[in-house]
Protein backbone atom coordinates (compact mmCIF):
# COMPACT_ATOMS: atom_id res chain seq x y z
CA UNK A 1 0.00 0.00 0.00
CA UNK A 2 1.30 3.43 -0.88
CA UNK A 3 0.64 6.09 1.68
CA UNK A 4 0.52 9.63 0.33
CA UNK A 5 0.50 12.46 2.86
CA UNK A 6 -1.85 15.40 2.53
CA UNK A 7 1.11 17.61 1.63
CA UNK A 8 2.16 15.37 -1.23
CA UNK A 9 -1.46 15.08 -2.33
CA UNK A 10 -1.66 18.86 -2.40
CA UNK A 11 1.60 19.09 -4.33
CA UNK A 12 0.16 16.76 -6.93
CA UNK A 13 -2.89 18.91 -7.41
CA UNK A 14 -4.17 19.41 -10.94
CA UNK A 15 -4.10 22.78 -12.67
CA UNK A 16 -7.89 22.93 -12.32
CA UNK A 17 -7.36 23.80 -8.65
CA UNK A 18 -5.28 26.75 -9.76
CA UNK A 19 -8.01 28.28 -11.91
CA UNK A 20 -10.00 31.31 -10.76
CA UNK A 21 -13.07 30.27 -8.79
CA UNK A 22 -15.59 31.47 -11.38
CA UNK A 23 -14.02 29.24 -14.03
CA UNK A 24 -13.03 26.37 -11.75
CA UNK A 25 -16.63 25.50 -10.93
CA UNK A 26 -17.31 24.57 -14.58
CA UNK A 27 -14.66 21.85 -14.32
CA UNK A 28 -16.03 20.05 -11.28
CA UNK A 29 -18.07 17.56 -13.28
CA UNK A 30 -15.44 16.99 -15.96
CA UNK A 31 -12.95 14.18 -16.19
CA UNK A 32 -9.59 15.94 -16.52
CA UNK A 33 -7.42 12.82 -16.93
CA UNK A 34 -7.07 13.39 -20.66
CA UNK A 35 -6.44 17.15 -20.43
CA UNK A 36 -3.08 18.49 -21.58
CA UNK A 37 -3.66 22.21 -21.47
CA UNK A 38 -6.19 24.78 -20.33
CA UNK A 39 -5.98 28.15 -22.00
CA UNK A 40 -7.40 31.37 -20.62
CA UNK A 41 -7.42 34.47 -22.79
CA UNK A 42 -8.89 37.75 -21.58
CA UNK A 43 -12.11 38.25 -23.52
CA UNK A 44 -11.85 34.76 -25.05
CA UNK A 45 -13.43 31.41 -24.32
CA UNK A 46 -11.99 28.89 -21.85
CA UNK A 47 -10.21 26.41 -24.08
CA UNK A 48 -9.17 22.85 -23.22
CA UNK A 49 -6.63 20.86 -25.22
CA UNK A 50 -6.82 17.12 -24.70
CA UNK A 51 -5.92 13.94 -26.54
CA UNK A 52 -9.07 14.34 -28.59
CA UNK A 53 -8.34 17.89 -29.72
CA UNK A 54 -9.28 21.41 -28.80
CA UNK A 55 -12.60 22.11 -27.12
CA UNK A 56 -14.34 24.77 -25.05
CA UNK A 57 -16.23 24.74 -21.77
CA UNK A 58 -19.93 25.46 -22.08
CA UNK A 59 -21.91 27.31 -19.44
CA UNK A 60 -23.39 23.96 -18.43
CA UNK A 61 -19.94 22.60 -17.53
CA UNK A 62 -19.61 20.41 -20.62
CA UNK A 63 -16.98 20.25 -23.33
CA UNK A 64 -18.13 21.66 -26.64
CA UNK A 65 -16.63 22.08 -30.08
CA UNK A 66 -18.25 25.46 -30.57
CA UNK A 67 -17.07 28.76 -29.12
CA UNK A 68 -20.66 29.95 -29.10
CA UNK A 69 -22.10 29.71 -25.62
CA UNK A 70 -18.71 28.94 -24.10
CA UNK A 71 -17.57 30.39 -20.79
CA UNK A 72 -15.57 33.56 -21.38
CA UNK A 73 -12.62 34.87 -19.42
CA UNK A 74 -12.59 38.41 -18.03
CA UNK A 75 -9.46 40.43 -17.17
CA UNK A 76 -10.47 40.04 -13.50
CA UNK A 77 -10.35 36.26 -13.90
CA UNK A 78 -6.82 36.51 -15.25
CA UNK A 79 -5.84 38.75 -12.34
CA UNK A 80 -7.34 36.27 -9.86
CA UNK A 81 -5.59 33.39 -11.58
CA UNK A 82 -2.22 35.15 -11.33
CA UNK A 83 -2.96 35.85 -7.67
CA UNK A 84 -3.60 32.14 -7.06
CA UNK A 85 -0.54 31.06 -9.02
CA UNK A 86 1.81 33.44 -7.22
CA UNK A 87 0.19 32.93 -3.79
CA UNK A 88 -0.70 36.64 -3.79
CA UNK A 89 3.01 37.44 -4.05
CA UNK A 90 3.83 38.52 -7.57
CA UNK A 91 7.40 39.44 -6.62
CA UNK A 92 8.13 35.84 -5.57
CA UNK A 93 7.64 34.67 -9.16
CA UNK A 94 9.11 37.67 -10.96
CA UNK A 95 12.09 35.81 -12.42
CA UNK A 96 9.73 33.23 -13.90
CA UNK A 97 7.25 35.84 -15.10
CA UNK A 98 10.08 37.66 -16.84
CA UNK A 99 10.72 34.44 -18.76
CA UNK A 100 7.05 34.04 -19.66
CA UNK A 101 5.86 31.37 -17.25
CA UNK A 102 4.98 30.55 -13.67
CA UNK A 103 5.63 27.11 -12.23
CA UNK A 104 2.74 26.35 -9.92
CA UNK A 105 2.58 23.75 -7.15
CA UNK A 106 2.43 20.27 -8.63
CA UNK A 107 5.02 21.22 -11.27
CA UNK A 108 2.40 22.52 -13.68
CA UNK A 109 3.89 25.21 -15.87
CA UNK A 110 1.63 28.10 -16.70
CA UNK A 111 2.77 30.08 -19.71
CA UNK A 112 1.72 33.70 -19.82
CA UNK A 113 1.70 36.70 -22.10
CA UNK A 114 0.99 40.36 -21.53
CA UNK A 115 2.90 43.60 -21.77
CA UNK A 116 6.65 43.56 -21.19
CA UNK A 117 7.86 46.53 -19.15
CA UNK A 118 10.25 48.94 -20.84
CA UNK A 119 13.24 47.47 -19.03
CA UNK A 120 12.22 44.00 -20.18
CA UNK A 121 12.34 42.69 -16.65
CA UNK A 122 8.65 42.12 -15.90
CA UNK A 123 5.36 41.34 -17.59
CA UNK A 124 2.36 43.45 -16.61
CA UNK A 125 -1.26 43.47 -17.84
CA UNK A 126 -1.26 39.72 -18.32
CA UNK A 127 -3.79 38.80 -21.00
CA UNK A 128 -3.33 35.09 -21.55
CA UNK A 129 -2.48 32.00 -19.49
CA UNK A 130 -1.75 28.49 -20.65
CA UNK A 131 -1.94 25.83 -17.93
CA UNK A 132 0.12 22.82 -18.94
CA UNK A 133 -0.60 19.62 -17.05
CA UNK A 134 2.51 18.02 -15.57
CA UNK A 135 2.10 14.28 -15.19
CA UNK A 136 4.12 11.50 -13.70
CA UNK A 137 3.99 8.41 -15.89
CA UNK A 138 5.78 5.59 -14.13
CA UNK A 139 7.28 3.35 -16.78
CA UNK A 140 7.26 5.93 -19.57
CA UNK A 141 10.96 5.36 -20.18
CA UNK A 142 11.02 1.57 -19.63
CA UNK A 143 12.32 0.81 -23.08
CA UNK A 144 14.91 3.57 -23.10
CA UNK A 145 16.28 2.94 -19.63
CA UNK A 146 17.86 -0.34 -20.63
CA UNK A 147 19.39 1.18 -23.74
CA UNK A 148 20.77 4.13 -21.79
CA UNK A 149 22.09 2.17 -18.82
CA UNK A 150 24.05 -0.82 -19.97
CA UNK A 151 26.24 -2.81 -17.58
CA UNK A 152 27.00 0.23 -15.46
CA UNK A 153 27.80 2.30 -18.53
CA UNK A 154 25.53 5.33 -18.77
CA UNK A 155 25.10 6.95 -22.15
CA UNK A 156 24.57 10.69 -22.42
CA UNK A 157 21.09 10.96 -23.89
CA UNK A 158 19.25 13.66 -25.78
CA UNK A 159 15.45 13.45 -25.83
CA UNK A 160 13.97 15.22 -28.84
CA UNK A 161 10.39 16.08 -29.76
CA UNK A 162 8.01 18.85 -30.69
CA UNK A 163 6.32 20.67 -27.78
CA UNK A 164 3.66 18.67 -25.95
CA UNK A 165 5.01 15.21 -26.82
CA UNK A 166 6.02 14.28 -23.29
CA UNK A 167 9.74 15.05 -23.16
CA UNK A 168 9.76 16.17 -19.56
CA UNK A 169 7.61 13.23 -18.43
CA UNK A 170 9.94 10.87 -20.26
CA UNK A 171 13.04 12.50 -18.78
CA UNK A 172 11.50 12.35 -15.29
CA UNK A 173 10.91 8.62 -15.57
CA UNK A 174 14.34 8.01 -17.07
CA UNK A 175 15.91 9.85 -14.12
CA UNK A 176 13.84 7.80 -11.66
CA UNK A 177 14.81 4.49 -13.22
CA UNK A 178 18.53 5.27 -13.50
CA UNK A 179 18.60 6.72 -10.00
CA UNK A 180 16.91 3.65 -8.54
CA UNK A 181 19.70 1.56 -10.06
CA UNK A 182 22.10 3.27 -7.67
CA UNK A 183 23.38 6.01 -9.98
CA UNK A 184 23.86 9.49 -8.49
CA UNK A 185 21.75 11.82 -10.59
CA UNK A 186 21.81 15.60 -10.23
CA UNK A 187 18.85 17.42 -11.69
CA UNK A 188 19.17 21.07 -12.63
CA UNK A 189 15.51 22.03 -12.65
CA UNK A 190 15.50 25.50 -14.16
CA UNK A 191 11.72 25.82 -14.36
CA UNK A 192 10.82 23.55 -11.46
CA UNK A 193 9.00 21.19 -13.82
CA UNK A 194 11.03 18.01 -13.43
CA UNK A 195 10.80 17.57 -9.67
CA UNK A 196 8.05 20.11 -8.92
CA UNK A 197 9.69 20.90 -5.60
CA UNK A 198 7.28 22.57 -3.20
CA UNK A 199 8.27 23.50 0.35
CA UNK A 200 11.51 21.57 -0.16
CA UNK A 201 9.80 18.32 -1.20
CA UNK A 202 9.67 17.02 -4.78
CA UNK A 203 6.13 16.19 -5.88
CA UNK A 204 7.34 13.57 -8.35
CA UNK A 205 9.38 10.47 -7.67
CA UNK A 206 12.85 11.04 -9.12
CA UNK A 207 14.46 7.99 -7.57
CA UNK A 208 16.47 7.21 -4.49
CA UNK A 209 19.74 8.78 -5.58
CA UNK A 210 18.64 12.08 -7.07
CA UNK A 211 19.63 15.57 -5.98
CA UNK A 212 17.63 18.50 -7.28
CA UNK A 213 18.84 22.05 -7.80
CA UNK A 214 15.60 23.92 -8.18
CA UNK A 215 14.96 27.10 -10.21
CA UNK A 216 18.62 27.48 -11.12
CA UNK A 217 20.01 28.38 -14.54
CA UNK A 218 21.17 25.30 -16.46
CA UNK A 219 24.72 26.41 -17.18
CA UNK A 220 25.44 27.63 -13.69
CA UNK A 221 23.51 24.76 -12.08
CA UNK A 222 25.42 22.09 -14.00
CA UNK A 223 28.75 23.57 -12.96
CA UNK A 224 27.67 23.79 -9.34
CA UNK A 225 26.27 20.27 -9.24
CA UNK A 226 29.38 18.72 -10.82
CA UNK A 227 31.57 20.64 -8.39
CA UNK A 228 29.58 19.96 -5.24
CA UNK A 229 27.45 16.81 -5.61
CA UNK A 230 29.79 14.54 -7.62
CA UNK A 231 27.04 13.15 -9.84
CA UNK A 232 27.34 10.39 -12.40
CA UNK A 233 24.53 11.90 -14.42
CA UNK A 234 23.32 15.49 -14.76
CA UNK A 235 19.80 15.97 -16.09
CA UNK A 236 18.44 19.19 -17.59
CA UNK A 237 15.28 20.13 -19.44
CA UNK A 238 14.99 22.13 -22.66
CA UNK A 239 18.51 22.98 -23.70
CA UNK A 240 19.30 25.07 -26.75
CA UNK A 241 21.72 27.93 -26.07
CA UNK A 242 25.39 27.99 -26.93
CA UNK A 243 26.04 28.24 -23.22
CA UNK A 244 24.12 25.02 -22.61
CA UNK A 245 26.24 23.20 -25.19
CA UNK A 246 29.48 24.38 -23.62
CA UNK A 247 28.20 23.35 -20.17
CA UNK A 248 27.31 19.88 -21.53
CA UNK A 249 30.78 19.62 -23.08
CA UNK A 250 32.33 20.60 -19.76
CA UNK A 251 30.25 17.89 -18.05
CA UNK A 252 31.40 15.32 -20.58
CA UNK A 253 35.02 16.34 -19.99
CA UNK A 254 34.44 15.75 -16.26
CA UNK A 255 33.25 12.23 -17.02
CA UNK A 256 29.63 13.01 -16.20
CA UNK A 257 26.83 11.79 -18.46
CA UNK A 258 24.07 14.21 -19.39
CA UNK A 259 20.36 13.61 -19.92
CA UNK A 260 18.76 16.52 -21.72
CA UNK A 261 15.66 17.41 -23.72
CA UNK A 262 15.32 19.74 -26.67
CA UNK A 263 12.52 21.01 -28.88
CA UNK A 264 12.82 19.85 -32.48
CA UNK A 265 10.54 18.09 -34.94
CA UNK A 266 13.35 16.33 -36.82
CA UNK A 267 16.59 16.10 -34.87
CA UNK A 268 18.69 15.29 -37.94
CA UNK A 269 17.68 18.52 -39.66
CA UNK A 270 16.96 20.84 -36.76
CA UNK A 271 19.80 20.12 -34.37
CA UNK A 272 23.38 20.96 -35.24
CA UNK A 273 26.01 18.25 -35.26
CA UNK A 274 27.87 20.24 -32.66
CA UNK A 275 25.12 19.46 -30.16
CA UNK A 276 24.43 15.85 -31.10
CA UNK A 277 28.15 15.15 -30.84
CA UNK A 278 27.85 15.75 -27.10
CA UNK A 279 25.49 12.76 -26.77
CA UNK A 280 25.79 9.04 -27.32
CA UNK A 281 22.10 8.34 -27.63
CA UNK A 282 19.22 10.31 -29.17
CA UNK A 283 15.61 9.43 -28.43
CA UNK A 284 12.97 10.96 -30.63
CA UNK A 285 9.41 11.22 -29.28
CA UNK A 286 6.07 11.98 -30.85
CA UNK A 287 2.42 11.88 -29.78
CA UNK A 288 1.40 9.46 -32.53
CA UNK A 289 0.09 6.95 -29.97
CA UNK A 290 -0.25 9.51 -27.21
CA UNK A 291 2.53 11.70 -25.72
CA UNK A 292 5.79 9.88 -25.13
CA UNK A 293 5.64 7.57 -28.16
CA UNK A 294 9.26 6.56 -28.88
CA UNK A 295 9.77 7.02 -32.62
CA UNK A 296 13.47 6.43 -32.70
CA UNK A 297 16.31 5.47 -30.42
CA UNK A 298 19.65 6.00 -32.10
CA UNK A 299 23.21 5.57 -30.84
CA UNK A 300 25.18 8.50 -32.21
CA UNK B 1 -16.55 55.91 58.10
CA UNK B 2 -18.88 55.04 55.21
CA UNK B 3 -18.38 58.48 53.72
CA UNK B 4 -14.60 58.06 53.81
CA UNK B 5 -14.82 54.64 52.17
CA UNK B 6 -17.19 55.97 49.48
CA UNK B 7 -14.90 58.93 48.83
CA UNK B 8 -11.93 56.63 48.42
CA UNK B 9 -13.86 54.41 46.08
CA UNK B 10 -14.89 57.34 43.88
CA UNK B 11 -11.34 58.67 43.75
CA UNK B 12 -10.00 55.18 43.00
CA UNK B 13 -12.57 54.66 40.24
CA UNK B 14 -11.75 57.98 38.58
CA UNK B 15 -8.03 57.29 38.94
CA UNK B 16 -8.52 53.92 37.28
CA UNK B 17 -10.32 55.56 34.35
CA UNK B 18 -7.44 58.03 34.00
CA UNK B 19 -4.92 55.22 34.24
CA UNK B 20 -6.78 53.26 31.53
CA UNK B 21 -6.60 56.23 29.18
CA UNK B 22 -2.87 56.60 29.92
CA UNK B 23 -2.30 52.89 29.34
CA UNK B 24 -4.15 53.03 26.03
CA UNK B 25 -1.87 55.84 24.88
CA UNK B 26 1.21 53.84 25.89
CA UNK B 27 -0.10 50.64 24.34
CA UNK B 28 -0.82 52.47 21.09
CA UNK B 29 2.80 53.67 20.94
CA UNK B 30 4.20 50.22 21.62
CA UNK B 31 1.80 48.65 19.10
CA UNK B 32 2.88 51.05 16.38
CA UNK B 33 6.51 50.30 17.22
CA UNK B 34 5.74 46.59 17.04
CA UNK B 35 4.08 46.96 13.65
CA UNK B 36 7.02 49.00 12.43
CA UNK B 37 9.35 46.17 13.44
CA UNK B 38 7.11 43.55 11.83
CA UNK B 39 6.86 45.42 8.54
CA UNK B 40 10.65 45.81 8.52
CA UNK B 41 10.95 42.06 9.06
CA UNK B 42 8.44 41.46 6.28
CA UNK B 43 10.59 43.62 4.03
CA UNK B 44 13.66 41.55 4.91
CA UNK B 45 11.80 38.26 4.28
CA UNK B 46 10.72 39.53 0.88
CA UNK B 47 14.01 41.07 -0.13
CA UNK B 48 16.29 38.25 1.01
CA UNK B 49 14.21 35.13 0.43
CA UNK B 50 11.35 36.24 -1.84
CA UNK B 51 9.12 34.45 0.65
CA UNK B 52 5.47 34.41 -0.44
CA UNK B 53 3.34 36.65 1.74
CA UNK B 54 1.27 33.92 3.38
CA UNK B 55 4.38 32.15 4.61
CA UNK B 56 6.08 35.41 5.59
CA UNK B 57 3.09 36.67 7.59
CA UNK B 58 2.67 33.31 9.32
CA UNK B 59 6.37 33.03 10.19
CA UNK B 60 6.74 36.58 11.51
CA UNK B 61 3.37 36.52 13.25
CA UNK B 62 4.04 33.31 15.12
CA UNK B 63 7.62 34.29 15.96
CA UNK B 64 6.51 37.53 17.61
CA UNK B 65 3.05 36.39 18.73
CA UNK B 66 1.32 39.02 16.63
CA UNK B 67 -2.29 37.97 16.17
CA UNK B 68 -2.84 40.45 13.33
CA UNK B 69 -0.14 38.87 11.14
CA UNK B 70 -1.29 35.35 12.04
CA UNK B 71 -4.89 36.20 11.15
CA UNK B 72 -3.71 37.81 7.92
CA UNK B 73 -1.78 34.65 6.96
CA UNK B 74 -4.90 32.55 7.68
CA UNK B 75 -7.19 34.67 5.53
CA UNK B 76 -4.70 35.43 2.75
CA UNK B 77 -5.43 32.48 0.43
CA UNK B 78 -9.12 33.25 0.60
CA UNK B 79 -9.10 37.05 0.41
CA UNK B 80 -5.80 38.00 -1.18
CA UNK B 81 -3.02 39.94 0.54
CA UNK B 82 -4.52 43.40 0.52
CA UNK B 83 -7.93 42.51 1.85
CA UNK B 84 -6.57 39.97 4.34
CA UNK B 85 -4.24 42.51 5.96
CA UNK B 86 -6.88 45.24 6.14
CA UNK B 87 -9.38 42.78 7.63
CA UNK B 88 -6.85 41.52 10.15
CA UNK B 89 -5.95 45.08 11.18
CA UNK B 90 -9.61 45.94 11.73
CA UNK B 91 -10.29 42.74 13.66
CA UNK B 92 -7.34 43.19 16.01
CA UNK B 93 -7.47 47.00 16.34
CA UNK B 94 -8.91 46.93 19.87
CA UNK B 95 -6.25 44.46 21.04
CA UNK B 96 -3.51 46.85 19.93
CA UNK B 97 -5.37 50.03 20.97
CA UNK B 98 -5.13 51.27 17.41
CA UNK B 99 -7.31 54.14 16.27
CA UNK B 100 -9.04 54.67 12.95
CA UNK B 101 -6.18 56.85 11.72
CA UNK B 102 -3.67 54.11 12.61
CA UNK B 103 -5.70 51.49 10.77
CA UNK B 104 -5.84 53.77 7.76
CA UNK B 105 -2.11 54.33 7.92
CA UNK B 106 -1.26 50.65 8.34
CA UNK B 107 -3.70 49.81 5.57
CA UNK B 108 -1.56 51.95 3.30
CA UNK B 109 1.04 49.22 3.62
CA UNK B 110 -1.54 46.72 2.42
CA UNK B 111 -2.39 48.56 -0.77
CA UNK B 112 -0.56 46.92 -3.65
CA UNK B 113 0.87 44.22 -1.40
CA UNK B 114 1.82 41.22 -3.54
CA UNK B 115 0.75 42.99 -6.72
CA UNK B 116 4.06 44.30 -7.99
CA UNK B 117 7.63 43.28 -8.67
CA UNK B 118 10.30 43.10 -5.99
CA UNK B 119 11.74 46.56 -6.49
CA UNK B 120 8.39 48.29 -6.23
CA UNK B 121 7.22 46.02 -3.42
CA UNK B 122 10.23 47.00 -1.31
CA UNK B 123 9.76 50.68 -2.12
CA UNK B 124 6.17 50.39 -1.05
CA UNK B 125 7.07 48.74 2.24
CA UNK B 126 9.75 51.38 2.87
CA UNK B 127 7.14 54.05 2.35
CA UNK B 128 4.77 52.28 4.73
CA UNK B 129 7.49 52.00 7.38
CA UNK B 130 8.27 55.72 7.04
CA UNK B 131 4.58 56.50 7.53
CA UNK B 132 4.54 54.38 10.67
CA UNK B 133 7.67 56.18 11.89
CA UNK B 134 5.89 59.52 11.60
CA UNK B 135 2.88 58.10 13.34
CA UNK B 136 5.03 56.80 16.20
CA UNK B 137 6.51 60.28 16.70
CA UNK B 138 3.02 61.77 16.82
CA UNK B 139 1.72 59.06 19.16
CA UNK B 140 4.65 59.53 21.56
CA UNK B 141 4.14 63.28 21.60
CA UNK B 142 0.47 62.78 22.35
CA UNK B 143 1.29 60.33 25.11
CA UNK B 144 3.67 62.82 26.75
CA UNK B 145 1.17 65.64 26.48
CA UNK B 146 -1.93 63.79 27.50
CA UNK B 147 -0.99 61.00 29.87
CA UNK B 148 -0.27 63.32 32.81
CA UNK B 149 -3.32 65.39 31.94
CA UNK B 150 -5.57 62.31 31.94
CA UNK B 151 -4.15 60.98 35.17
CA UNK B 152 -4.23 64.27 37.09
CA UNK B 153 -7.57 65.22 35.58
CA UNK B 154 -9.14 61.94 36.57
CA UNK B 155 -7.88 62.12 40.18
CA UNK B 156 -8.98 65.74 40.50
CA UNK B 157 -12.39 64.96 39.03
CA UNK B 158 -12.76 62.19 41.57
CA UNK B 159 -11.79 64.53 44.40
CA UNK B 160 -14.17 67.21 43.15
CA UNK B 161 -17.07 64.82 42.87
CA UNK B 162 -16.32 63.54 46.35
CA UNK B 163 -16.31 67.08 47.74
CA UNK B 164 -19.55 67.87 45.95
CA UNK B 165 -21.22 64.80 47.35
CA UNK B 166 -19.96 65.50 50.84
Boltz contact constraints between the chains, C-beta under 6 A:
constraints:
  - contact:
      token1: [A, 83]
      token2: [B, 80]
      max_distance: 6.0
  - contact:
      token1: [A, 87]
      token2: [B, 52]
      max_distance: 6.0
  - contact:
      token1: [A, 87]
      token2: [B, 54]
      max_distance: 6.0
  - contact:
      token1: [A, 88]
      token2: [B, 53]
      max_distance: 6.0
  - contact:
      token1: [A, 88]
      token2: [B, 76]
      max_distance: 6.0
  - contact:
      token1: [A, 88]
      token2: [B, 80]
      max_distance: 6.0
  - contact:
      token1: [A, 88]
      token2: [B, 81]
      max_distance: 6.0
  - contact:
      token1: [A, 88]
      token2: [B, 114]
      max_distance: 6.0
  - contact:
      token1: [A, 89]
      token2: [B, 52]
      max_distance: 6.0
  - contact:
      token1: [A, 89]
      token2: [B, 53]
      max_distance: 6.0
  - contact:
      token1: [A, 89]
      token2: [B, 114]
      max_distance: 6.0
  - contact:
      token1: [A, 90]
      token2: [B, 114]
      max_distance: 6.0
  - contact:
      token1: [A, 90]
      token2: [B, 115]
      max_distance: 6.0
  - contact:
      token1: [A, 91]
      token2: [B, 117]
      max_distance: 6.0
  - contact:
      token1: [A, 91]
      token2: [B, 118]
      max_distance: 6.0
  - contact:
      token1: [A, 91]
      token2: [B, 121]
      max_distance: 6.0
  - contact:
      token1: [A, 92]
      token2: [B, 50]
      max_distance: 6.0
  - contact:
      token1: [A, 92]
      token2: [B, 52]
      max_distance: 6.0
  - contact:
      token1: [A, 94]
      token2: [B, 117]
      max_distance: 6.0
  - contact:
      token1: [A, 94]
      token2: [B, 118]
      max_distance: 6.0
  - contact:
      token1: [A, 122]
      token2: [B, 117]
      max_distance: 6.0
